[in-house]
Amino acid sequence: MPGNDLTRRTMLVSGLAVLAFQTPARATTFGPEAARAHVDATIDEILALIVASLPRGETAVRLNRILREKAALPQLAKFAAGRHWRTMAAGQQERFVAAFGRYVSRVYAGYFRSFEGSVEDLRKYVLLGKAHDAGSKGIMIESEIRPLDALAISVNWLVSDRSGQIAISDLVVEGISLAVTQREIVGALVEKHRGDIDAAIAELDGIGIGD
């Protein structure tokens, strides 16, 4: 198989990180098997996109669709906006959600690399583990990315149903919540523009274009 294991590991983590967000907690109405099946299907969709080796723009469009279908985009964007969400008018919230989805999709599409192989070739590096009851936060599914001759990376998926359907609400990579990371990025962007939400949205919507 072409390429080295470190490159494969970076590619897989970057692809899976598209779904790294968190939504507010509530009691779940589904069980571990449903959560595991959702994670399993999401991984397959992401790996299929990796092996498709599409142009970055098309990859970003498809990632955006996966984000909307598997990760409840409005709730994810709201969490990333933090306290600034409450200051936004309805129209600004709508534009922010759309811009946030495009931004995340473009950024992570940039990490994808051409791969000559099948989903099955990549899937053997992603191992699903135990499911844990996370209480009102949902259900945590353990997984590892374990390339040959390279250190395994812990990737834990938090699954909830706050959006009205089962969705991935956070991804914790080696103990780091990527949901919190995105919230910090958005907060810094709003601060840069001194609270000008429209300016922050415009910059967010331009990140990754033409890179």
VEXDREN-2710 file (C-alpha; in Angstrom, 1 decimal):
% VEXDREN-2710
k/r/px/py/pz
1/MET/0.0/0.0/0.0
2/PRO/1.5/3.4/-1.0
3/GLY/2.5/6.0/1.6
4/ASN/3.8/5.7/5.1
5/ASP/1.9/4.9/8.3
6/LEU/2.5/8.3/9.8
7/THR/0.8/9.9/6.8
8/ARG/-2.1/7.5/7.0
9/ARG/-2.5/8.2/10.8
10/THR/-2.5/12.0/10.2
11/MET/-5.0/11.7/7.4
12/LEU/-7.4/9.6/9.4
13/VAL/-7.3/11.8/12.5
14/SER/-7.8/14.9/10.4
15/GLY/-10.7/13.4/8.5
16/LEU/-12.4/12.1/11.7
17/ALA/-11.9/15.5/13.4
18/VAL/-14.5/17.0/11.0
19/LEU/-17.0/15.7/13.6
20/ALA/-15.3/17.1/16.7
21/PHE/-17.9/19.3/18.4
22/GLN/-20.0/19.3/21.5
23/THR/-23.6/20.2/22.2
24/PRO/-25.3/20.9/25.6
25/ALA/-26.2/17.8/27.6
26/ARG/-29.6/16.1/28.1
27/ALA/-30.8/12.6/28.8
28/THR/-30.4/10.1/25.9
29/THR/-33.2/8.0/24.5
30/PHE/-31.0/5.5/22.6
31/GLY/-28.6/2.7/23.6
32/PRO/-25.0/1.8/23.1
33/GLU/-25.7/-0.3/20.0
34/ALA/-27.4/2.6/18.2
35/ALA/-24.5/4.9/19.2
36/ARG/-21.9/2.4/18.0
37/ALA/-23.8/1.9/14.7
38/HIS/-23.9/5.7/14.1
39/VAL/-20.2/6.0/14.7
40/ASP/-19.5/3.0/12.5
41/ALA/-21.5/4.4/9.6
42/THR/-19.9/7.8/10.0
43/ILE/-16.4/6.4/9.8
44/ASP/-17.3/4.5/6.6
45/GLU/-18.5/7.7/5.0
46/ILE/-15.4/9.6/5.9
47/LEU/-13.1/6.8/4.7
48/ALA/-15.0/6.5/1.4
49/LEU/-14.4/10.2/0.9
50/ILE/-10.7/9.8/1.6
51/VAL/-10.3/7.0/-1.0
52/ALA/-12.4/8.9/-3.6
53/SER/-9.4/11.4/-3.9
54/LEU/-11.6/14.2/-5.2
55/PRO/-10.6/17.8/-5.7
56/ARG/-10.5/19.8/-2.4
57/GLY/-13.5/21.9/-3.3
58/GLU/-15.7/18.8/-3.9
59/THR/-14.3/17.1/-0.9
60/ALA/-15.3/20.1/1.2
61/VAL/-18.8/20.1/-0.2
62/ARG/-19.2/16.4/0.7
63/LEU/-17.7/16.9/4.2
64/ASN/-20.3/19.6/4.8
65/ARG/-23.0/17.2/3.9
66/ILE/-21.6/14.6/6.3
67/LEU/-21.4/17.2/9.0
68/ARG/-25.1/18.2/8.5
69/GLU/-26.3/14.6/8.4
70/LYS/-24.2/13.1/11.2
71/ALA/-23.3/15.9/13.5
72/ALA/-26.3/18.3/13.9
73/LEU/-24.7/21.4/12.4
74/PRO/-26.9/24.1/14.0
75/GLN/-26.2/22.8/17.5
76/LEU/-22.5/22.5/16.8
77/ALA/-22.2/26.0/15.4
78/LYS/-24.1/27.3/18.5
79/PHE/-21.7/25.7/20.8
80/ALA/-18.7/27.1/18.9
81/ALA/-20.2/30.6/19.0
82/GLY/-20.4/30.4/22.8
83/ARG/-21.8/33.5/24.5
84/HIS/-21.7/35.4/21.2
85/TRP/-24.6/33.3/20.0
86/ARG/-27.0/35.2/22.3
87/THR/-26.0/38.5/20.8
88/MET/-26.7/37.5/17.3
89/ALA/-29.9/38.4/15.5
90/ALA/-31.8/35.5/13.8
91/GLY/-30.3/36.3/10.4
92/GLN/-26.8/36.4/11.8
93/GLN/-27.3/33.1/13.5
94/GLU/-28.4/31.6/10.2
95/ARG/-25.4/33.0/8.3
96/PHE/-23.0/31.9/11.1
97/VAL/-24.3/28.3/10.9
98/ALA/-23.8/28.2/7.2
99/ALA/-20.4/29.9/7.3
100/PHE/-19.2/27.7/10.1
101/GLY/-20.1/24.5/8.2
102/ARG/-18.3/25.7/5.1
103/TYR/-15.3/26.7/7.1
104/VAL/-14.9/23.4/9.0
105/SER/-15.4/21.5/5.8
106/ARG/-12.8/23.5/3.8
107/VAL/-10.2/23.3/6.6
108/TYR/-10.4/19.6/7.1
109/ALA/-10.7/18.9/3.4
110/GLY/-7.2/20.4/3.2
111/TYR/-5.8/17.6/5.3
112/PHE/-7.0/14.8/3.0
113/ARG/-4.5/13.2/0.7
114/SER/-4.8/11.0/-2.3
115/PHE/-5.0/7.3/-1.3
116/GLU/-4.9/4.4/-3.7
117/GLY/-6.9/1.7/-2.0
118/SER/-10.3/0.8/-0.6
119/VAL/-12.3/1.7/2.5
120/GLU/-11.5/-1.8/3.7
121/ASP/-7.7/-1.0/3.4
122/LEU/-8.1/2.1/5.7
123/ARG/-10.8/0.6/7.9
124/LYS/-8.4/-1.9/9.4
125/TYR/-6.5/0.9/11.1
126/VAL/-9.6/2.1/12.9
127/LEU/-10.7/-0.1/15.8
128/LEU/-13.9/0.5/17.7
129/GLY/-13.8/-0.3/21.4
130/LYS/-16.2/-0.2/24.4
131/ALA/-19.3/2.0/24.8
132/HIS/-19.6/4.0/28.0
133/ASP/-22.7/5.6/29.5
134/ALA/-21.8/9.3/29.8
135/GLY/-25.0/10.2/31.7
136/SER/-26.8/13.2/30.5
137/LYS/-24.0/13.9/28.0
138/GLY/-24.8/10.8/25.9
139/ILE/-22.8/7.7/25.2
140/MET/-19.1/7.6/24.6
141/ILE/-17.7/5.1/22.1
142/GLU/-14.0/4.3/22.4
143/SER/-11.8/3.9/19.3
144/GLU/-8.2/3.8/18.3
145/ILE/-6.4/4.6/15.1
146/ARG/-3.6/2.0/15.1
147/PRO/-1.4/2.1/12.0
148/LEU/1.3/-0.6/11.6
149/ASP/4.6/0.4/13.3
150/ALA/3.2/3.6/14.7
151/LEU/1.8/4.7/18.0
152/ALA/-2.0/4.2/18.4
153/ILE/-4.1/7.3/18.8
154/SER/-7.1/7.3/21.2
155/VAL/-10.2/8.8/19.6
156/ASN/-13.4/8.8/21.7
157/TRP/-16.8/9.7/20.2
158/LEU/-19.5/11.3/22.2
159/VAL/-22.9/10.6/20.8
160/SER/-26.1/12.4/21.8
161/ASP/-29.6/13.0/20.5
162/ARG/-30.1/16.6/21.5
163/SER/-30.7/17.6/17.9
164/GLY/-33.7/15.3/17.8
165/GLN/-31.7/12.5/16.2
166/ILE/-28.6/10.5/17.1
167/ALA/-25.6/12.7/16.3
168/ILE/-21.9/12.9/17.1
169/SER/-21.5/15.7/19.6
170/ASP/-17.8/15.7/20.4
171/LEU/-14.6/13.9/19.4
172/VAL/-11.8/13.6/22.0
173/VAL/-8.4/12.9/20.5
174/GLU/-5.7/11.9/22.9
175/GLY/-7.7/13.6/25.7
176/ILE/-8.2/16.9/23.8
177/SER/-11.8/17.9/23.1
178/LEU/-11.9/19.3/19.5
179/ALA/-15.2/20.9/20.3
180/VAL/-13.5/23.2/22.8
181/THR/-10.7/23.9/20.3
182/GLN/-13.2/25.1/17.7
183/ARG/-15.0/27.3/20.3
184/GLU/-11.7/28.9/21.2
185/ILE/-11.0/29.6/17.5
186/VAL/-14.3/31.3/16.9
187/GLY/-14.0/33.3/20.2
188/ALA/-10.6/34.6/19.1
189/LEU/-12.0/35.6/15.7
190/VAL/-14.9/37.6/17.2
191/GLU/-12.5/39.2/19.6
192/LYS/-10.2/40.1/16.7
193/HIS/-13.1/42.0/15.1
194/ARG/-14.0/43.7/18.5
195/GLY/-17.4/42.0/18.6
196/ASP/-18.4/42.8/15.1
197/ILE/-20.3/39.6/14.3
198/ASP/-20.8/40.3/10.6
199/ALA/-17.1/40.9/10.1
200/ALA/-16.3/37.7/12.0
201/ILE/-18.7/35.7/9.9
202/ALA/-17.2/37.1/6.7
203/GLU/-13.7/36.2/7.7
204/LEU/-14.8/32.7/8.9
205/ASP/-16.5/32.1/5.6
206/GLY/-13.3/33.0/3.7
207/ILE/-10.9/30.8/5.6
208/GLY/-9.5/28.0/3.4
209/ILE/-10.7/29.5/0.1
210/GLY/-8.0/29.3/-2.5
211/ASP/-5.4/27.6/-0.2
END
